[in-house]
């Protein structure tokens, strides 16, 4: 064991001597690895930080799972029931004649809130309306909600930029309006506007507050009101609800729980993964691009190490022959050149991690003001340790593979043929 450690120390000493002899090439190879890791750390930190911020904004406005009724085509037509066992073709089949309200919604809400996995649950009525603007009208949507529980789900009160959030619960026929819609209608807090329902009824409402979520589609179309106000607007009973929104302590349980609750309560349902599938797929694509770019840079650096070690082997052929003739084994010679590659990789990786962190930290302090992203005051950067562990591991593996082939070639050299010339 002691002899083995001595041989390793001697091989490392020889490797250090060779690197000093080729100091410029060694520094260039180290800089290549450092540059690759720096780019990887910065890109993945910045892009993932942006992805996480975007997801946070979206998820703040969407529940982990929701249940609702939707228009459906009947499973069997009248012809299917009249002539069973026969292939019947019916074109333009009409949907089932059902109400979109949820049966026993208040009882279901009580059961869901008692579930220990549920953080918050709220019922809602969502309806399309038209906002009158002179002789024209604008499409919009009103969400009738329990404002206290809606605030638990989405922290809606923090997004109110004008007016009062609480006033909507107190003042009759008052609404919270999205900032984009308010600009289109040219209204502000305290103004009255006229709403036309899908059935043609007109209903005056007062703008009690204006909110801004940072999501253009929501801010240009949606309003919030109390459940009672929207029930009055639609002329429906107090038990009428069209949607149940749920926030879980662990959102990863949403797909499983959504399926269970749909089967139990006979509602339609969806979860955050289905509702945001395009966003999540875009996140995966951007991550693949980051890893691809950084991997390409590290491969280029690996080729540099490969070339340096290969040239060094050709220049040191006689010295390698002498080492083997004096008792150095194949593994000892292989270790000399592999050690050089690992030292270059480790030094470059550490430098890359440091520079990557410093650049990422500097970028995270850059002020960023946006009329859309109102909650963003600096560029978003993620500093998760997994990125640094991945970068360091990737750098070591790349350089180790780059150094393995030259070191293997050096170990296979025949000292007698070399010394003979």
N, C-alpha and C positions, 0 to 999 in steps of 0.2 A: 504494500500500500504506500509506504514511504517512498519507494523507488518510483512508483507511478506518479505521485505528486511532484517528485523531483523532475521527471520527464515532462510533465505538463508545464511546470514553471519554466523549464528550459525552452520548450517550444514557444511559449508565450513571449519569452525574451527575444528569441530569434525573429518572431513575427513583428515585434515592436521595432527591431532593427531594420527589417525590410520596409516597414511603413515609413520610418524616418528617412530611409534612402530615397523613397518615392513620395516625399512629403506633399508636393504639389498635387499629384494625382490622388493621393489619399484625401486631401482636403476637398478636392473637387467632388470626389465620390461621396464624402460625408455631407457636403453642401447639397448634393442632389437628393440624398435621402431626407435631409432636413427640410428642403423645399417641398418635397412630396407630402411629408407629414404635416407641414404648416398649412399647405393648401387644403389637405383633407380636413384638418381640425377646423379651420376657418369656415370652409364651405358647409360642412355638416352642421356646425354650430349655428351658423347664420340661417341656413335653409330650414333646419329643424326648429329653430326658434321662431321663424316666420310661420311655419306650419302649425306649431303649437299655439301661437297667438291666434291664427285664423280659426283653428278648431275651437279654441276657447270662446271666441266671439260667436261662432255658429252655435256651439253647444249651450251657450248662455240663453239662446233664443229657441232651442228645441229640447223637448223632454227626452229622457232616456227611453221611454216607451209611451205609447199612446194607444187608446182604444176608441173606436168610432164605428158608425154604420155607414155604408156606402151603397150607392145604387148598384144592383146586381141583376143579371139576367137569370130568369128561372131555370132551374136544372132540367125540368121537363116541360115541353110545350103541351098544349091541349091535345095535339095529334098523337104525341108520345103516350099520353094517358089513355087516349081512345083506341089507339092501334099499337099495343105493346108488341115488341119483337119484330117490328117493321122499321126500316130506315125511313125516317121522315125528315124532309128538308123544309125549314121555315126561315124565310128571309126577313130581316128587319124586326126581329122579335122584340117586343116591348119589355122593359125591366119590371121587376116585381113592384107592386104598388104598396110600398112600405114607407113609414115615417123614418127620418134619419135620427130621431132622438133615441137615446139609450134607455132601454127598459130597466127600471129599478136602479137608476144611476146613483142616487143618493145612498142607497143601501150598499151598493158596490163600493162607493167611495169610503164608506165607513169601514168595510172589511179590508180594503187596501191600506188604509192608514193604520190599521191595527197590525199589519204585517211588519215584523222586525226588519225586513230587508228594505222597506220603503222609507225614504227620507221625507218626502212630501208628495201629496197627491191633490189635484185640483180638477174640478169640473168646469166645463166651458160651453158656450154656445157661439158658434162661428157662422156668420151669414154674409153673403155678398150684398152690397148696397150701391147706390149711386149718390154721389155728392153733387148737389146743384151748384153750378157756377154760371150765373146769368141764364142764358138760353141753352147753355151746354151742360153736360154732366160728366163726372169722372168716376171710373170704377174704383171701388174700395172694398174693404173688408172690416167688419166690426167683430171683435172678440168680447163676448160677455163673460167676465171672469169674477171669481172671488179674489179681490185685489190683494188681500192679506196673504192668501195661499199662493197666488201668482208671484208675489214678491219672494216667497220662500223658494219657488222653483227657479226664477230667472233674475232675481234681484232687480225687478223692473223699476222700483222707486229711484234707484241710483242713476237711471238713464233719463229721468225727467230734467229737461234743461230750462223749461219755463213753466210757471204755474205751480199747482199743488197736486201731488199724488193722492193725498187723503181726501181732497175735495170731491173726487169722483164718487166716493162712497156716500158722501153726505148730501151733495147737491143733486136734485132730481134731473134726469135727462142731460147729464154732463158726460163728456168723453175725454180721453187722452188721445191726442192725434200725433201721428208720425210727422217729423219735421219736414220731410219731402212733400207729403200731402198737404201740410199747412202752407208751404210756399206755393204750391200749385193752386190752392184755393184762395191764397192771399188773405189768410186769417191768422189771428193771434189769440192769446189767452183772453177769455171774456167775450169773444165774438160768438155770434149765433150763426149756425149754418143749417141747411135743410137737407135731410136724408130721404131718399126714395127707396123703398124696399123692392124686392123682386116681384111682389104682388101689386105694386103700384101705389102703395100707401106712402104718404108724406109725413115726416116726423122731424120737428125742430130739435136741435141739440145745441148745447153750449160747450165750447172748447175750454175745459178746465185746466188743461196742461198740454205741453208738447214734449214728446220724448224723442230720443235719438239713439238707435242701437248700433249704428255703423254698418248695417246691412241695408243697401239701397232699396232692394225689393220690399222689405218690411217698412222702411221709413216712408216710402212713397205710396203705400196702399193701406196700411193697417191702422186701426184705432182700437182702443180698449175702453170698455164701459163696465158697469156693474152688471151682474147676471140679471137682476130685476129690470134694469133699463132695457136690455136687449129682449128679454121676454115680453116686456110691454110693447116694444117696437114690432115684434113679430106676432103679438097677440096669442101667445101660447101659455099654458099653465106653468106654475112655479116649479114643477118637477121636470120640466123640459130641459134636457142637456144633450148636446150633440158630440161631446168629446170628453175624455178623461185623460189627463196628462200626469205622468208619474216620474219622479226623480228618485233614483236608487242610491244607496250607499256605495254599492259596487255596480257600475254601469255595465260591466262585462256580463252580468247576469241577465241583461235586458232581453236578448233573443230567446233564451230559454223560458223566462217568465212570461214573455209576451205570448208564446205558444200555449203555455199552461192556462193563462187567463182567457185567451180566446176560446179555448175548448170549454172552460168552466162557465163563462158568462155569455157565450154565443155572440160575441162582438167581433168586428174586424179589428185588426191591430197592426202596428208597425213598431220598429225600434230604431234607435239612433244609427245603427250601422246601415240599415236599409235606407233611411231618410237621407243619409250623407254618404252614400256609396261612391259618388263621383269625387267628393272631397278626399275620402280615404284612399281611393285608387290613385289620385293625383299625388298624394303624399308618398305612396310607394314608388311611383315613377320618378319623382324628384330625388328620392333617396338613392334609387338605382343610378341616376345620372351622377350624383355626387361620388358614390363609390367607384363608378366607372372612370371618371376623370382622375380622381386621386390614385386609383389603381394603375392607370396608364402612366402617370408621372412616376410612381414608384417602380414600375417595370423599366422605364427608361433609366432611372437611377441604378436599377439592378444590372442592366446591360453595361453601364459604365463600370460597375464593380467587377463584372465578369471580364471585361476587356483589360482592366488594370491588372487583375490577378493573372490572366493568361499571359500578358506581356511580361509580367514579373517572372513567371515560370520559365519562359524562354530565355530571359536574361540571366536567371539564376540556375541554369541547368547544371553547370559544373558544381556549384555550391550544393545543390540538392544531391548530386551524385556523391560528393564527399560526405555529406551528412549520412546518407544511407550506407556508405562504405564504412563509416566509423561506428555503426551500430544503431542508427535511427531506423525504427520500423516504419512500415507503410502508414500505419495509423498516426505515428508521430509527425511524419511529413504532411499527411493530410490535415492534422491538427494545426500545423503552422499557418497554412493558407486559409483554413476555415476560421481560425481565430482572427485573422485580419478582417475577413468579411463581417464577422460578428461584432468586432470592435467598431468598424465603420458604421454598421447598422445600428448598434446601440447608441453610439455618440450622435449620429444623425437623427435617430428617433427622439432622443431626449431633447436635443436642440429644437426639433420640429414641434414637440409638445409645448416647449416654453414659448417659442415664437408664435405658435398657433393660439395659445392662450392669451398672450399679450395683444395680438392683433384683434382677436375676438372681444377681449375686454374693452379695447379702445373703441371698437365699432359699437359696442353696447352702450357707450356713453355719448354717442352722437345724437343730438336732439333731432326729433322728427315730429313735425306738426302736420296733421291731416284733418281736413274737414269731414272725412269719411270715418277714419279710425280715431274716434274721439278719446278712447282710453289709452292710446299709444302716444307716449311722450319721448321715447327713445327707441332706437332700432332694436328689434327683438333678437336676442341671442340666447341659445341654450348651452349650459355648461355641465351637461351630464357626464359623470366619470366614464361611462361606457364608451363614449366617443374617443377618449384619450387612451383607454385600454385597447380598443380596437386599432387605433392608429399605431400605437407602439408595437403591438403584436404583428400587425401587417408589415411594418417596417423591418422587424427582425426576421420574419419568415422570408420576405423578398430578398434580403441581403444574404441570408443563409443559403437559399437555393442558388443565388448567383455565385456564391463562393464554393458551393459543393462540387460542381463539375470541374473547375480548375484544380481544386485540391485533390480530387480523385485522379486527375491526369498526372499531377506531380507525384502522387504516391505510387503510380504504376511504372514510373521511369526505371529503366535498367541502368544502374550506376556503371557497370563495366563498359557497356556500349558507349556511354557518354564520355567516360574518361579516355577511352581509346580514340574518340573523335570520329 
